[in-house]
């Protein structure tokens, strides 16, 4: 089965997409989620671009 892509939209001005396969669970559990286990290529987050 093919993995799903998440970010098919352009990022808003002043933001950019950051994608990674693993992400930490919020809180102090120390667990990590693997995007492939959920059928996705990667987890994608909008973050400030840091440029002028």
C-alpha positions in Angstrom: 0.0 0.0 0.0 1.3 3.4 -0.9 2.1 5.9 1.8 0.0 9.1 2.0 1.5 12.5 1.5 0.5 15.3 3.9 1.6 18.7 2.7 0.1 19.3 -0.8 -0.5 23.0 0.0 2.1 25.8 -0.3 3.2 27.3 2.9 1.9 30.8 3.9 4.2 33.7 3.6 6.8 33.7 6.4 6.4 30.0 7.1 7.8 26.8 5.7 7.1 23.1 5.9 9.4 20.8 7.9 8.9 17.1 7.4 10.3 14.2 9.4 9.5 10.5 9.7 9.5 10.4 13.5 8.0 12.8 16.1 7.9 12.9 19.8 4.6 12.5 21.7 3.7 15.5 23.7 4.3 15.2 27.5 7.0 13.3 29.3 6.4 9.8 28.0 9.4 9.8 25.7 7.5 7.8 23.1 8.1 8.5 19.4 5.6 8.0 16.6 6.6 6.6 13.2 4.7 8.1 10.3 5.1 4.8 8.3 3.2 2.9 11.0 0.2 5.3 10.4 0.4 5.1 6.6 2.2 8.4 6.0 5.5 9.2 4.4 6.3 11.8 7.0 4.9 14.2 9.6 4.9 17.7 8.4 4.7 20.9 10.5 4.6 24.6 9.6 7.3 26.6 11.2 8.5 30.2 10.9 11.0 30.6 8.0 13.3 32.8 10.0 14.1 35.1 7.0 13.2 38.7 6.5 
